[in-house]
Each structure stands twice: as structure tokens, then as C-alpha cells.
Amino acid sequence: FYAMQSPISIMDLIAYTGYKYMGLCCNMLIGLAFGWRGYYVALLWTASAMSYFVLKTLSNLVPVHNEAAAAKGPKREFMLLGFAGSQLITMYFVSQTKFLQ
């Protein structure tokens, strides 16, 4: 992250957040097999799992700063929770479909 002076590259962030598309494919297959109820149960499960994965992975990669450094930039926890929460939101909006009855 540039904003948090962390050694994580942009390509790593793109790779970590790109895992959501595998979950979306699984959701669609479950939705075709079990209808819209199964789809939304699978969406809730995979979106929660993706958010947890991003939260735990990035929390291990982003170093904890001392109090003086944390006062200068954004809070580490808010940034990590923002990235994890964005996975839930983007999986929901990307997966909107009118084809499941």
C-alpha cells in the first residue's frame, strides 16, 4: 500500500482481491442447481469466507506501526476492515443476476 508505507505491491493486492471470482463461479453453479435460495446462501458463505481471507492475509502482511507513525497516516485496522468489507460489497454487486428464478 502506498498510503500505509507497506511493502505489499499493487499486484499482490489485485491477486488477493481477484480470488472472489472463483467464489462467484461456484455461486452461479449452486444457483443453477438449487435456485435463488441456494445461490444467496452460497453467496453469503463465499463472500464471508473471502472477507475473512483478505482480512487475515492482509493483517499478516501489513506491519503494525508504532504510535508516532500511526498518528501520521490512516489507521491500520480501518484500512484492513475496509478492504475486507469491500469484498462483501463487490461480490454482492458483481453477482447480481436476473437469470435465477
N, C-alpha and C positions, 0 to 999 in steps of 0.2 A: 504494500500500500504506500502510495506517496504521502497521503495525509497523516499516516501514523509512523512514518520513518521505519517501516518494517522491511525485512529482506524478501518478502513474498513478491514474486514477479506477477505482472498482469496476466501472463499466460497461465500461471498456476490458478489464479482466480477464475479465469474463463473455464479451465478444465474442471475445477471443483463445482462450479455452478452449472456446468453443462451436463452433469450426471442426472439432472432432473428429467431429461428427455427419455432416458431408459424407463423411468417410472411412468412417464406419460404413455409410452408404448404399452407397458403392462396394464395400465389402467384402461386403455382402449380395448385391449383383448378381453379383459374381465368384463367390461361394459357390454361388449358384443355377446359374450356368453351368458351373462346374468342380468342384463338390463341396467337401467339407470340407477337402481338402488345399489347394486353391486359395484357399479362404477364409482359412485360417491363414497362408498366405504373404502374402496381401493385408493381413491384419490386422497382421502383423509389419512390413510395409513402411509402411503408413499410420500406425501407432502410432509408429514410429520417426521418420517424417517430421514428425508432429505434435509430438513431443517436441523435435526439433531446432528446429522453427519457434518454439515457445514459448521455448525456451532462448535462441535468438539474438535474438528480438524483445524479450523482457524484459531481456536483458543490455544492449541498447542504450538501453532506457528507464529502467532503474534506475540512478541515478548512483552512481559509486564514491565512497565516503566516505573521509575520512582516518582515520588510526589511532585518534585520540581518539574520534571518533564511532562507529567500528566496535566499539570496546570496550563501548559502552553497549547496543547492540542486537544483534539476530541477525546472523550473518554473511551477507553478500550472496550468496556463492557457494552456501551451503547452501540458502538460500531459493529461488534460481533452479533449482538442481538438484532441489529438492523439487517445485516446480511442473512442471518438465519430466518428472520421473519419475511424477508423478500422472497425466499424460496417458496414459502406457503402461498404468498400472494401471486407470484408469477406462475406457479403450477396451476392455480385455480383459473387465472385469466387465459393462459395459453391453452388450457384443456377445454374451454367452452365448446360444446358441440351440440348441434341440433339433431343429430342423426340417431341418438339413442332414444328409444321410445319407452 
